[in-house]
Amino acid sequence: MAALTADGMIRIALEHPIYHLPVSVRAAAPADEGFIFSGWLRSLADQPPFRDLLESRGLDRNWYSAAQHALISRLLARASVRVLAATSPQHPDHLIGFMVFEPAERVVHWIYVKKGAKVGLGFRCAGVATRLMIAAFGERSAEPVTASIRTATGTALASKWSERWPITFRSHRLCEEQP
């Protein structure tokens, strides 16, 4: 269940039926920036199309990281962009995931959930990304949500979430210049 706190932050504390993992969702803070960049850059580089492109063209990972870091920095500087952080309710500074999105445009740029210390997928597949989507767009909506990056994971989530939120992909949306 989502609730708006006195300071205007969204808080969600739900339990997933499999892991019983309680998660709070809050607006990201400046101190979360390192986690956001690190998680985004590593998870993007691990996605097959991007990883294969780096390997097939012999591109230097340092060059790739610098270029992507600049793109992410420009995106986060947009006035319309918001970042939600998924945390442990007991430790709000312990991030387990984040979502970068534009609420008015209903655009999701990136969702990341770390693997964590649990066996297997850890925090993944425990509903953390779904909780971020609920915090951003409500429990369900007939109005489409646009994903600006298409990955294998994103395509699978779009299929899973199709009854809650219709997801469309429009990759060039990430790079569009904003005033």
C-alpha positions, 0 to 999 in steps of 0.5 A: 500500500502506498502512502504520502508522508508529511514531507511529500515522499511516497512510502511503500511497504509491501511484502512479496509472497515468496520472499516476504521482502519488505521494501520502502520507496522514497525519492532518491537523494543526492547521496544515492547518485553513486549507486544509481550511476554504478547500477545503471552502467553495470547492468546496461553493460551486462545486457546482451545487445550492449555487451555484444556490441562492446565485444564485437567492436572491441570498444573500450569499457572505459570509453563506454562508461564515460559516454554512458555516464555523460548521457545519464548525467544529461538525463538526470539534469532534466527538470522533468526527470524523477528518481525513486529509490527502493530501500530496506524499511529499517535502513532507508539509506540501504538502497536495493534498487531505483527507477529513473522516469518522467511522470508527466510523460509516463516514460521509464528510462531505467529500473535497476534492482541489485542482486543482493546477498540472497541465493540466486536472484536475491532482491530480483524477482521479489517484486521490487521493480513492480513496487517502483512502478506502483509508486510512479504510476499507481496500482494499474492504469490503462494509459500506456507507459513508454520505456526508453531503452529496450532490453531483454529484461525490460521486454520480459517485465513489459509482458509481465506488467501488461495487465497493470500498465501497457508498455511501449518502447521508444528508444530514441526518447532517452536521447531527445534534447529537453529545454 
